[in-house]
């Protein structure tokens, strides 16, 4: 929720304190939310490959423990991320692979999870292939189901896909209608990132839509300005740099990891000693390097010693 509201620094702090615990719990929903939030946060920071790796790690956990819904959720999020980055070939290949795996798996839970994700992914694939009418049609049953079950974020995302499809078809009326509905639902929940993560095509659509409300003091006009402001923060912007660096001082967990960097353990071995996944360790290392303004283990240890954080 913190991520969706664009409170990125707070979202990072929540994950720092809670992600390791999630893996040890039996709740599939908690594990899914933790890994998805971390991957989206990493991608927002520009760490695309780290995000893909986080999702792959979550999928491995699912396959290892026979958690079909976890496997599908991680794979679908990875495919969705590839599509948003316009890596169509890779996304299609992974979607076909996931479907093939589903056909060879007798578990009903797996097939249900696939059917739940299919409309979103296939509509995005159709949109990228230039088939906007098919993209619109594919979202229809999923949108009805999301509305019936009260899944608001899913409603917003599907409406945004429809808006982008209508925009591609140069149907401004349908695009505006879908966008207005999405904004209405999102505003009630405080969602920001669901718009921003769609990238430049969505920003263009929002700029056009905000033309009539940008000078208005209405809640909708103000909300659109908040979303567009979130788009305006680029990765080179000091706000993002400050977030990547985190707080000025290292947390107790980060200090503990920094001290262990003096050993010659590999990332995998170090993660095992800390009872965390390798992906989580890399997340911590990225924050440590940012705070110390370094790029690797050796310089991190040197900086730690210079600051008196480690024994010389």
KELOKE-661287 format. One record per residue: x, y, z of N, C-alpha, C in turn; residue number from 1; residue in one letter. Coordinates in steps of 0.1 Angstrom, whole numbers. Layout:
N
n_px  n_py  n_pz  ca_px  ca_py  ca_pz  c_px  c_py  c_pz  i  aa
X  Y  Z  X  Y  Z  X  Y  Z  NUM  a
...
This chain:
312
n_px  n_py  n_pz  ca_px  ca_py  ca_pz  c_px  c_py  c_pz  i  aa
8  -12  0  0  0  0  9  13  0  1  x
19  13  8  28  24  8  34  26  -6  2  x
38  15  -13  43  17  -26  33  23  -36  3  x
21  17  -35  10  22  -44  7  37  -42  4  x
9  42  -30  7  56  -27  19  64  -30  5  x
29  58  -36  42  65  -40  50  70  -28  6  x
48  63  -16  56  67  -4  67  57  -4  7  x
77  59  -14  87  49  -17  96  46  -5  8  x
101  57  1  110  55  12  104  47  24  9  x
92  50  27  85  42  37  83  28  33  10  x
80  26  21  78  12  16  91  4  17  11  x
102  11  14  115  4  15  118  1  29  12  x
114  10  39  116  7  53  108  -5  58  13  x
96  -5  53  87  -16  57  92  -30  52  14  x
97  -30  40  102  -42  34  115  -46  41  15  x
123  -37  45  136  -40  52  133  -47  65  16  x
122  -43  72  119  -49  84  111  -62  83  17  x
104  -64  72  94  -75  71  96  -85  61  18  x
105  -83  50  105  -92  39  110  -106  44  19  x
121  -106  52  126  -119  56  116  -128  64  20  x
108  -121  72  98  -128  80  87  -134  71  21  x
84  -127  60  73  -132  51  77  -146  45  22  x
89  -148  42  93  -161  36  91  -172  46  23  x
93  -169  59  92  -179  69  77  -182  73  24  x
68  -174  68  54  -176  72  47  -185  62  25  x
36  -190  65  29  -199  56  19  -192  47  26  x
17  -179  49  7  -172  41  13  -169  27  27  x
7  -175  17  11  -173  3  9  -159  -1  28  x
-3  -153  3  -6  -139  0  5  -130  5  29  x
10  -132  17  21  -123  23  34  -124  15  30  x
37  -137  11  49  -139  3  48  -132  -10  31  x
36  -133  -17  34  -127  -30  35  -112  -28  32  x
28  -106  -19  28  -91  -17  42  -86  -14  33  x
50  -93  -6  63  -89  -3  72  -89  -15  34  x
72  -100  -22  81  -100  -34  77  -91  -45  35  x
64  -90  -47  59  -81  -58  62  -66  -54  36  x
60  -62  -41  63  -49  -37  78  -46  -39  37  x
87  -55  -35  101  -53  -36  105  -52  -50  38  x
100  -61  -59  103  -60  -73  99  -47  -79  39  x
87  -42  -76  82  -29  -82  91  -18  -77  40  x
95  -19  -64  103  -8  -58  117  -8  -65  41  x
122  -20  -67  135  -20  -74  134  -15  -88  42  x
124  -18  -95  122  -14  -109  120  1  -109  43  x
113  7  -99  111  21  -98  124  29  -96  44  x
134  22  -89  147  27  -87  156  26  -99  45  x
151  19  -109  160  16  -121  167  3  -120  46  x
165  -5  -110  172  -18  -109  163  -29  -115  47  x
162  -28  -128  153  -37  -136  157  -52  -134  48  x
170  -55  -135  175  -69  -134  173  -74  -120  49  x
175  -65  -110  173  -70  -96  158  -73  -94  50  x
149  -65  -100  135  -68  -99  131  -82  -105  51  x
137  -85  -116  134  -98  -123  140  -109  -114  52  x
151  -107  -108  157  -117  -100  149  -119  -87  53  x
143  -109  -81  135  -110  -69  123  -119  -73  54  x
117  -116  -84  105  -124  -88  109  -138  -91  55  x
120  -141  -97  125  -154  -100  127  -162  -87  56  x
133  -155  -77  135  -161  -64  122  -165  -57  57  x
112  -157  -58  99  -160  -53  92  -172  -60  58  x
95  -173  -73  89  -184  -81  96  -197  -77  59  x
109  -196  -74  116  -208  -70  111  -213  -56  60  x
108  -204  -47  101  -208  -34  88  -215  -37  61  x
81  -210  -46  68  -216  -50  69  -230  -55  62  x
78  -231  -64  80  -244  -71  86  -255  -61  63  x
95  -250  -52  101  -259  -42  90  -264  -32  64  x
81  -256  -29  71  -260  -19  57  -263  -25  65  x
57  -264  -38  44  -268  -44  33  -257  -43  66  x
37  -245  -43  27  -234  -41  23  -228  -55  67  x
13  -234  -61  10  -230  -75  7  -215  -76  68  x
-1  -210  -67  -5  -196  -69  7  -186  -68  69  x
17  -190  -59  29  -182  -58  37  -183  -71  70  x
38  -195  -77  46  -196  -89  40  -187  -100  71  x
27  -188  -102  20  -181  -112  20  -166  -110  72  x
19  -161  -97  19  -147  -94  33  -141  -97  73  x
43  -148  -94  57  -143  -96  60  -143  -111  74  x
56  -154  -118  59  -154  -133  50  -144  -140  75  x
38  -142  -136  29  -132  -142  34  -118  -140  76  x
39  -115  -128  45  -102  -125  57  -99  -133  77  x
65  -109  -135  78  -108  -143  74  -105  -158  78  x
64  -112  -163  60  -110  -177  54  -96  -179  79  x
46  -92  -169  40  -79  -169  51  -68  -169  80  x
61  -70  -161  72  -61  -161  80  -60  -174  81  x
82  -71  -180  88  -71  -193  80  -64  -204  82  x
67  -66  -203  58  -59  -213  58  -44  -211  83  x
58  -40  -198  58  -25  -196  71  -19  -200  84  x
82  -27  -201  95  -23  -206  96  -25  -221  85  x
85  -30  -227  84  -32  -242  93  -43  -247  86  x
96  -53  -238  104  -64  -242  94  -75  -246  87  x
88  -74  -257  77  -82  -261  81  -97  -264  88  x
92  -99  -271  97  -112  -274  99  -121  -262  89  x
106  -115  -252  109  -122  -240  97  -125  -232  90  x
88  -115  -232  75  -117  -224  67  -128  -230  91  x
65  -128  -243  57  -138  -250  63  -152  -247  92  x
76  -153  -248  83  -166  -246  80  -171  -232  93  x
81  -163  -222  78  -167  -208  64  -170  -206  94  x
55  -163  -212  40  -165  -211  37  -179  -217  95  x
43  -182  -228  40  -195  -234  46  -206  -226  96  x
58  -204  -220  64  -214  -211  55  -216  -199  97  x
49  -206  -193  41  -207  -181  28  -215  -185  98  x
22  -212  -196  10  -219  -201  13  -234  -203  99  x
25  -237  -209  29  -251  -211  31  -258  -198  100  x
36  -251  -189  38  -257  -175  25  -260  -169  101  x
15  -251  -171  2  -253  -166  -5  -265  -172  102  x
-3  -267  -185  -9  -279  -191  -4  -292  -187  103  x
9  -292  -182  15  -304  -178  13  -307  -163  104  x
7  -297  -156  5  -298  -142  -10  -301  -139  105  x
-13  -311  -132  -27  -315  -130  -35  -307  -120  106  x
-27  -298  -113  -33  -291  -102  -43  -281  -107  107  x
-56  -282  -101  -66  -272  -105  -62  -258  -101  108  x
-55  -257  -89  -51  -244  -84  -42  -236  -94  109  x
-34  -244  -100  -25  -238  -110  -32  -233  -122  110  x
-42  -241  -127  -49  -237  -139  -58  -225  -136  111  x
-64  -224  -123  -72  -213  -120  -64  -200  -119  112  x
-52  -202  -113  -43  -190  -112  -39  -185  -126  113  x
-36  -194  -135  -33  -190  -149  -45  -182  -155  114  x
-57  -188  -153  -68  -182  -160  -71  -168  -154  115  x
-67  -166  -141  -69  -153  -135  -60  -142  -140  116  x
-48  -146  -144  -38  -137  -149  -38  -135  -164  117  x
-44  -144  -171  -44  -144  -186  -50  -132  -192  118  x
-61  -126  -188  -67  -115  -195  -58  -103  -194  119  x
-51  -100  -183  -43  -89  -181  -31  -90  -190  120  x
-24  -102  -190  -12  -104  -198  -15  -104  -213  121  x
-26  -111  -217  -29  -112  -231  -34  -99  -237  122  x
-41  -91  -229  -45  -78  -234  -33  -69  -236  123  x
-23  -70  -227  -11  -62  -229  -3  -66  -241  124  x
-2  -79  -243  5  -84  -255  -2  -80  -268  125  x
-16  -80  -268  -23  -76  -280  -21  -61  -282  126  x
-21  -53  -272  -18  -39  -273  -5  -36  -279  127  x
5  -43  -274  19  -41  -279  20  -45  -294  128  x
12  -55  -298  12  -59  -312  4  -50  -321  129  x
-3  -40  -315  -10  -31  -323  -25  -35  -325  130  x
-29  -45  -318  -43  -50  -319  -51  -44  -307  131  x
-55  -31  -308  -61  -24  -297  -75  -29  -295  132  x
-82  -33  -305  -96  -38  -303  -96  -51  -295  133  x
-87  -59  -298  -86  -72  -291  -82  -69  -276  134  x
-72  -60  -274  -68  -56  -261  -80  -52  -253  135  x
-89  -44  -259  -101  -39  -252  -110  -50  -248  136  x
-112  -59  -258  -122  -70  -255  -117  -80  -245  137  x
-104  -82  -244  -98  -92  -235  -99  -87  -220  138  x
-100  -74  -218  -101  -69  -205  -115  -70  -199  139  x
-125  -71  -208  -139  -70  -204  -143  -80  -193  140  x
-141  -93  -195  -146  -103  -185  -138  -101  -172  141  x
-125  -98  -173  -117  -96  -161  -121  -84  -153  142  x
-125  -74  -160  -129  -61  -154  -142  -64  -147  143  x
-151  -71  -153  -164  -74  -146  -162  -82  -134  144  x
-153  -92  -134  -150  -100  -123  -143  -92  -112  145  x
-134  -83  -115  -127  -75  -105  -137  -66  -98  146  x
-147  -61  -106  -157  -52  -101  -166  -59  -91  147  x
-170  -71  -95  -179  -80  -87  -172  -84  -74  148  x
-159  -86  -74  -152  -91  -62  -146  -79  -54  149  x
-147  -67  -59  -142  -55  -52  -127  -54  -52  150  x
-121  -59  -62  -106  -58  -63  -103  -44  -70  151  x
-101  -34  -63  -100  -20  -68  -87  -18  -76  152  x
-76  -23  -71  -64  -20  -79  -64  -27  -93  153  x
-70  -39  -93  -71  -46  -105  -81  -39  -115  154  x
-91  -34  -109  -101  -26  -117  -93  -14  -124  155  x
-85  -7  -116  -78  5  -121  -69  0  -132  156  x
-61  -10  -129  -51  -14  -139  -58  -18  -153  157  x
-69  -26  -152  -76  -30  -164  -82  -18  -171  158  x
-87  -9  -164  -93  3  -170  -82  11  -177  159  x
-70  11  -171  -59  19  -178  -54  12  -190  160  x
-54  -2  -190  -51  -9  -203  -62  -5  -214  161  x
-74  -5  -210  -85  -1  -219  -83  13  -224  162  x
-79  22  -215  -77  36  -219  -65  37  -229  163  x
-55  29  -227  -43  29  -236  -47  23  -250  164  x
-56  13  -249  -60  6  -261  -69  16  -269  165  x
-78  23  -263  -86  33  -270  -78  44  -275  166  x
-68  48  -268  -59  59  -272  -51  54  -285  167  x
-47  42  -285  -40  36  -297  -49  36  -309  168  x
-62  33  -306  -72  33  -317  -77  47  -321  169  x
-71  57  -314  -75  71  -317  -90  73  -314  170  x
-95  66  -304  -109  68  -299  -108  76  -286  171  x
-107  89  -287  -105  98  -275  -116  97  -265  172  x
-128  95  -270  -140  94  -261  -139  82  -252  173  x
-136  70  -258  -135  58  -250  -123  59  -240  174  x
-112  64  -245  -100  66  -237  -103  74  -225  175  x
-110  86  -227  -113  95  -216  -122  88  -206  176  x
-132  81  -211  -142  75  -202  -135  64  -193  177  x
-127  56  -199  -119  46  -192  -110  52  -182  178  x
-103  63  -186  -94  69  -177  -101  76  -165  179  x
-112  82  -168  -120  89  -157  -125  79  -147  180  x
-129  67  -151  -133  57  -142  -122  52  -134  181  x
-110  50  -140  -98  46  -133  -94  56  -122  182  x
-94  69  -126  -90  79  -117  -100  80  -105  183  x
-113  78  -108  -123  78  -97  -120  68  -87  184  x
-118  55  -91  -115  44  -82  -102  46  -75  185  x
-91  50  -82  -78  51  -76  -78  62  -66  186  x
-85  73  -69  -85  85  -59  -90  81  -46  187  x
-100  72  -46  -106  68  -33  -97  59  -25  188  x
-86  54  -31  -77  45  -24  -63  52  -23  189  x
-61  63  -30  -48  70  -29  -37  64  -38  190  x
-41  56  -48  -32  50  -57  -25  60  -66  191  x
-12  59  -67  -4  67  -76  4  59  -86  192  x
11  49  -80  21  41  -88  15  33  -99  193  x
2  29  -98  -4  21  -108  -5  29  -121  194  x
-5  42  -120  -4  51  -132  10  52  -137  195  x
19  56  -128  33  59  -131  40  47  -137  196  x
37  35  -132  43  23  -137  40  19  -151  197  x
29  26  -157  26  24  -171  35  31  -180  198  x
43  40  -175  53  47  -183  47  59  -192  199  x
55  63  -202  53  75  -209  39  75  -216  200  x
34  64  -222  21  65  -229  10  69  -219  201  x
11  65  -206  1  69  -197  3  84  -193  202  x
15  88  -192  18  102  -189  12  111  -199  203  x
14  107  -212  8  115  -223  -7  116  -222  204  x
-13  105  -219  -28  104  -218  -33  113  -206  205  x
-25  112  -195  -29  120  -183  -28  135  -186  206  x
-17  139  -193  -15  153  -196  -27  158  -204  207  x
-31  150  -214  -42  154  -222  -55  155  -214  208  x
-57  145  -205  -69  145  -196  -69  156  -186  209  x
-57  161  -182  -57  171  -171  -59  185  -177  210  x
-59  186  -190  -60  199  -196  -72  207  -191  211  x
-84  200  -189  -96  207  -185  -97  208  -170  212  x
-89  201  -163  -90  202  -148  -78  208  -141  213  x
-67  210  -149  -54  214  -143  -56  227  -135  214  x
-65  237  -139  -67  249  -132  -78  249  -122  215  x
-84  237  -122  -95  236  -112  -91  232  -98  216  x
-98  237  -88  -95  233  -75  -102  220  -70  217  x
-108  213  -80  -116  201  -77  -106  190  -72  218  x
-111  181  -64  -103  170  -59  -97  162  -71  219  x
-104  160  -81  -99  153  -93  -88  160  -99  220  x
-89  173  -101  -78  181  -107  -66  180  -99  221  x
-67  181  -86  -55  180  -77  -49  167  -77  222  x
-57  157  -78  -52  143  -78  -44  140  -91  223  x
-49  145  -102  -42  143  -115  -29  150  -114  224  x
-28  162  -108  -15  169  -106  -6  161  -98  225  x
-11  154  -88  -2  146  -79  4  135  -87  226  x
-4  128  -95  1  117  -104  11  122  -113  227  x
8  133  -120  18  139  -130  31  143  -123  228  x
30  148  -111  42  152  -104  51  139  -101  229  x
44  128  -98  52  116  -96  59  111  -108  230  x
53  113  -120  60  111  -133  72  119  -134  231  x
71  132  -129  82  141  -131  94  138  -124  232  x
94  130  -114  106  126  -106  114  116  -114  233  x
124  119  -120  132  110  -128  143  104  -119  234  x
149  93  -124  159  86  -116  171  94  -113  235  x
174  104  -121  185  112  -119  182  124  -109  236  x
169  125  -106  164  135  -97  170  133  -82  237  x
174  144  -75  179  142  -62  169  135  -52  238  x
156  136  -55  146  129  -46  148  114  -47  239  x
150  109  -59  153  94  -61  166  90  -55  240  x
176  99  -58  189  96  -52  189  95  -37  241  x
181  104  -31  180  104  -16  173  92  -12  242  x
163  87  -19  156  75  -15  165  63  -16  243  x
172  62  -27  181  50  -29  191  50  -18  244  x
196  62  -14  206  62  -3  199  59  10  245  x
186  62  11  179  60  24  183  70  34  246  x
181  67  47  184  76  58  199  78  58  247  x
203  89  65  218  92  66  226  81  73  248  x
220  75  83  228  65  90  223  51  87  249  x
232  41  88  229  27  86  220  22  96  250  x
210  13  93  202  7  102  210  -4  109  251  x
205  -9  120  212  -20  128  214  -32  119  252  x
204  -35  110  205  -47  101  216  -44  91  253  x
217  -32  86  227  -29  76  241  -29  82  254  x
242  -24  94  255  -24  101  260  -38  103  255  x
250  -47  107  254  -61  109  259  -67  96  256  x
252  -64  85  257  -69  72  270  -63  68  257  x
272  -50  70  285  -44  67  296  -51  74  258  x
294  -54  87  305  -60  94  308  -74  89  259  x
298  -81  84  301  -94  78  307  -94  64  260  x
306  -82  58  313  -81  45  328  -82  46  261  x
333  -81  58  348  -83  60  352  -97  58  262  x
342  -106  58  346  -120  56  347  -122  41  263  x
351  -134  37  352  -137  23  341  -146  18  264  x
330  -146  25  318  -154  21  312  -149  9  265  x
306  -158  0  299  -154  -11  286  -148  -7  266  x
279  -141  -16  266  -136  -13  256  -147  -8  267  x
256  -158  -15  248  -169  -11  251  -174  4  268  x
264  -175  7  268  -180  20  265  -169  30  269  x
267  -157  27  264  -146  36  249  -145  39  270  x
241  -147  29  226  -147  30  222  -158  40  271  x
228  -170  38  225  -182  46  228  -179  61  272  x
239  -172  64  243  -169  78  233  -159  84  273  x
227  -151  76  217  -141  81  203  -146  80  274  x
201  -158  75  187  -164  73  178  -156  65  275  x
184  -151  54  176  -143  44  179  -149  30  276  x
171  -145  20  174  -149  6  185  -140  1  277  x
191  -145  -10  202  -138  -17  196  -125  -23  278  x
184  -125  -28  178  -113  -33  176  -103  -22  279  x
172  -107  -10  170  -97  1  184  -91  5  280  x
194  -100  5  208  -95  8  212  -84  -2  281  x
210  -87  -15  213  -77  -25  206  -64  -23  282  x
194  -65  -19  186  -53  -16  193  -45  -5  283  x
197  -52  6  204  -45  17  217  -39  12  284  x
224  -47  4  238  -42  -1  236  -29  -9  285  x
226  -29  -17  223  -17  -26  221  -5  -17  286  x
213  -7  -6  211  5  3  224  9  10  287  x
232  -1  14  244  2  21  254  9  12  288  x
255  5  0  264  11  -10  259  25  -12  289  x
246  27  -13  241  41  -16  244  50  -4  290  x
242  45  8  245  54  20  260  57  21  291  x
268  48  18  283  50  19  289  56  6  292  x
280  58  -4  285  63  -17  296  55  -23  293  x
294  42  -23  304  33  -28  297  23  -38  294  x
305  15  -45  299  6  -55  301  -9  -53  295  x
310  -13  -43  313  -27  -41  316  -30  -27  296  x
319  -43  -24  322  -47  -10  335  -41  -5  297  x
345  -41  -13  358  -36  -9  357  -22  -4  298  x
351  -13  -13  351  1  -9  341  4  2  299  x
331  -5  4  321  -4  15  328  -6  28  300  x
337  -17  28  344  -20  41  354  -9  44  301  x
361  -4  33  370  7  35  363  20  41  302  x
352  23  35  344  34  40  339  32  54  303  x
335  20  57  330  17  71  341  19  81  304  x
353  15  77  365  16  86  368  31  88  305  x
368  38  77  371  53  78  361  60  87  306  x
349  56  86  338  62  95  338  57  109  307  x
346  47  112  347  42  125  336  32  128  308  x
329  27  117  319  17  119  324  3  120  309  x
337  1  116  343  -12  116  357  -11  123  310  x
362  -22  128  375  -22  134  385  -21  122  311  x
396  -14  125  406  -12  114  414  -25  113  312  x
